[in-house]
């Protein structure tokens, strides 16, 4: 039977040169044919899937339909909520949802299931997921000074979604990775250049990311003005971001190696948009709403929330759960929503404290050490408080 299979194999590869039926090389003509087929496949994907984006007017490769985009956002949303947590102020959450929905209504994709949330994170940040899921941090809410500033930030994130920046980036990466993988399959010697190729692609996508940020600024400007917010307030946001960047310590990377344009450059570009708008519109009628905004955030937690646990040197305190734990000196510690952990200086050991599954300590220990690859050397039982 093996002899019969080998005979079939030999006859089926007459277009290749072979010393025997187990070793063969692809002839140069066949290699060229494969490359042409690969290029045709990629070009075909581009021709079939390129569409004009309503927000930007540009044509982009898009291999991800709107339903898939929304599903991806929904799945990632649950992970964001689990890892960062939502800020427990229902009135403030409703306010951000209403403000975001008002802005999104002026966009080119008003029918998306737009969702706006405040995540319980002290960092000054905002981000967007595909499908219309927008997040601002508790830290950002306490740093912006009026509703127009917040509207500008949210409008910027809406711009990322309407321009489909994440979708286009993923589509480009899928096609590019297809080309690199196919190339390495055809010519195995290309594998040693894989890291260099991927590094180059990383810098390329950094450039795309900076362009995306600048484009999102322009779209955010459009949406906040359409919703009746004063765009001049965004200059203060860029100034605030610049102060935070400078006070964080250390030198900043050159702009061409960052994923965001420098705040100074963003401010300058935004001012140009404002100057152009002044020629056609009286900006004095646009809203700022400072007093009402400050009343809304009155009492909000500023900075780290000690009720979620805090470190003093290597001693961790959790006031709500009423326990404390001393980690080894020199270990790198981190306090997250779901766990507090530390990694040894040699990165060969980890200590993690988290809420256990089960109705008793014995059940929790059994469940934990029942995981593959874990083995219990010693177990102790005691009381905390």
WOKA-V108782 format. One record per pair of residues at least 6 apart in sequence whose ideal C-beta (glycine too) atoms are under 6 Angstrom apart, sorted by the first residue. I is the first residue (numbers start at 1). GAP is how many residues later the second one is. D is the distance in Angstrom with one decimal. If there is no record, write none. Layout:
i:I gap:GAP d:D
i:I gap:GAP d:D
This chain:
i:6 gap:15 d:5.0
i:9 gap:12 d:5.2
i:10 gap:11 d:4.8
i:13 gap:11 d:5.8
i:16 gap:8 d:4.5
i:17 gap:8 d:5.6
i:18 gap:6 d:4.2
i:34 gap:152 d:5.6
i:38 gap:144 d:5.2
i:42 gap:133 d:5.6
i:46 gap:15 d:5.4
i:49 gap:12 d:5.8
i:49 gap:13 d:5.2
i:49 gap:14 d:5.4
i:50 gap:9 d:5.1
i:50 gap:11 d:5.6
i:51 gap:11 d:5.7
i:52 gap:7 d:5.3
i:54 gap:54 d:4.0
i:55 gap:53 d:4.5
i:55 gap:107 d:3.9
i:55 gap:108 d:5.0
i:55 gap:164 d:5.9
i:56 gap:107 d:5.1
i:60 gap:108 d:4.6
i:61 gap:110 d:4.8
i:61 gap:111 d:6.0
i:62 gap:109 d:5.5
i:63 gap:108 d:4.2
i:63 gap:111 d:5.9
i:64 gap:103 d:4.8
i:69 gap:61 d:4.5
i:69 gap:62 d:4.9
i:69 gap:98 d:5.6
i:70 gap:61 d:3.8
i:72 gap:58 d:5.2
i:73 gap:56 d:4.4
i:73 gap:57 d:4.6
i:73 gap:58 d:2.9
i:73 gap:60 d:4.5
i:76 gap:53 d:4.9
i:77 gap:56 d:4.8
i:84 gap:35 d:4.2
i:84 gap:37 d:5.3
i:85 gap:35 d:4.4
i:85 gap:252 d:4.7
i:86 gap:31 d:5.9
i:87 gap:31 d:4.2
i:87 gap:33 d:4.5
i:87 gap:51 d:4.8
i:93 gap:25 d:5.8
i:95 gap:201 d:5.8
i:96 gap:20 d:5.0
i:96 gap:22 d:5.5
i:97 gap:19 d:4.8
i:100 gap:16 d:3.3
i:100 gap:34 d:5.8
i:100 gap:54 d:5.2
i:101 gap:13 d:5.8
i:102 gap:125 d:5.3
i:103 gap:51 d:5.7
i:103 gap:52 d:5.2
i:103 gap:55 d:5.8
i:103 gap:120 d:4.9
i:103 gap:124 d:5.0
i:104 gap:10 d:4.4
i:104 gap:54 d:5.5
i:106 gap:117 d:5.1
i:106 gap:120 d:3.8
i:106 gap:121 d:5.4
i:107 gap:51 d:5.7
i:107 gap:55 d:4.9
i:107 gap:116 d:5.7
i:108 gap:54 d:5.2
i:109 gap:53 d:5.0
i:112 gap:20 d:3.7
i:113 gap:19 d:5.8
i:114 gap:18 d:4.3
i:115 gap:18 d:5.0
i:116 gap:18 d:4.9
i:117 gap:18 d:5.2
i:118 gap:18 d:5.8
i:118 gap:20 d:6.0
i:119 gap:16 d:5.1
i:119 gap:18 d:5.5
i:120 gap:18 d:5.4
i:121 gap:16 d:4.2
i:122 gap:17 d:4.4
i:122 gap:181 d:5.2
i:122 gap:182 d:5.3
i:123 gap:14 d:5.5
i:123 gap:16 d:4.9
i:124 gap:15 d:4.7
i:124 gap:16 d:5.0
i:124 gap:19 d:5.2
i:124 gap:120 d:5.8
i:125 gap:12 d:4.7
i:126 gap:10 d:4.6
i:126 gap:14 d:5.8
i:126 gap:27 d:5.1
i:126 gap:31 d:5.4
i:127 gap:8 d:5.5
i:128 gap:6 d:5.1
i:128 gap:29 d:4.1
i:128 gap:32 d:4.4
i:128 gap:33 d:5.3
i:130 gap:36 d:4.8
i:130 gap:37 d:5.8
i:132 gap:29 d:5.5
i:134 gap:23 d:4.7
i:141 gap:156 d:5.7
i:142 gap:158 d:5.6
i:142 gap:160 d:4.9
i:143 gap:97 d:5.9
i:144 gap:6 d:5.0
i:146 gap:142 d:5.0
i:146 gap:143 d:5.9
i:146 gap:144 d:3.9
i:146 gap:147 d:5.0
i:147 gap:142 d:3.8
i:147 gap:146 d:4.5
i:148 gap:81 d:4.4
i:148 gap:82 d:4.7
i:148 gap:85 d:3.9
i:148 gap:140 d:4.8
i:149 gap:84 d:4.8
i:149 gap:88 d:5.1
i:151 gap:73 d:4.7
i:151 gap:78 d:4.2
i:152 gap:68 d:5.8
i:152 gap:72 d:5.1
i:152 gap:82 d:4.0
i:155 gap:65 d:3.4
i:155 gap:68 d:4.0
i:155 gap:69 d:4.4
i:156 gap:60 d:4.9
i:156 gap:61 d:6.0
i:156 gap:64 d:3.6
i:158 gap:65 d:5.8
i:159 gap:57 d:3.7
i:159 gap:60 d:3.0
i:159 gap:61 d:4.8
i:160 gap:56 d:4.9
i:163 gap:52 d:5.9
i:165 gap:47 d:4.2
i:180 gap:17 d:5.9
i:183 gap:7 d:5.3
i:184 gap:6 d:4.8
i:184 gap:7 d:5.0
i:206 gap:53 d:5.8
i:209 gap:50 d:4.4
i:210 gap:51 d:5.7
i:213 gap:47 d:5.1
i:213 gap:48 d:5.8
i:214 gap:47 d:5.9
i:217 gap:49 d:5.9
i:221 gap:10 d:5.5
i:221 gap:52 d:5.0
i:224 gap:7 d:5.8
i:225 gap:6 d:5.6
i:228 gap:58 d:5.9
i:228 gap:59 d:5.4
i:229 gap:58 d:5.8
i:230 gap:56 d:4.0
i:230 gap:58 d:5.2
i:231 gap:43 d:5.6
i:232 gap:42 d:5.9
i:234 gap:36 d:5.6
i:235 gap:32 d:5.5
i:238 gap:25 d:4.5
i:238 gap:28 d:5.2
i:238 gap:29 d:3.9
i:241 gap:22 d:4.5
i:242 gap:21 d:4.0
i:255 gap:7 d:5.1
i:307 gap:13 d:5.5
i:309 gap:9 d:4.3
i:309 gap:26 d:5.2
i:310 gap:7 d:5.8
i:311 gap:22 d:6.0
i:314 gap:13 d:4.6
i:314 gap:15 d:5.5
i:315 gap:11 d:5.0
i:316 gap:9 d:4.9
i:316 gap:24 d:5.6
i:317 gap:7 d:4.9
i:322 gap:63 d:5.3
i:323 gap:61 d:4.9
i:327 gap:6 d:5.7
i:327 gap:15 d:4.3
i:330 gap:15 d:5.0
i:331 gap:11 d:4.1
i:331 gap:13 d:5.5
i:332 gap:11 d:4.9
i:333 gap:9 d:4.5
i:334 gap:7 d:5.7
i:338 gap:16 d:5.9
i:339 gap:13 d:5.3
i:339 gap:15 d:3.8
i:340 gap:13 d:5.1
i:341 gap:11 d:4.1
i:342 gap:9 d:5.0
i:343 gap:7 d:5.5
i:356 gap:8 d:3.5
i:357 gap:10 d:5.3
i:358 gap:6 d:4.1
i:358 gap:9 d:5.4
i:365 gap:14 d:6.0
i:369 gap:7 d:4.5
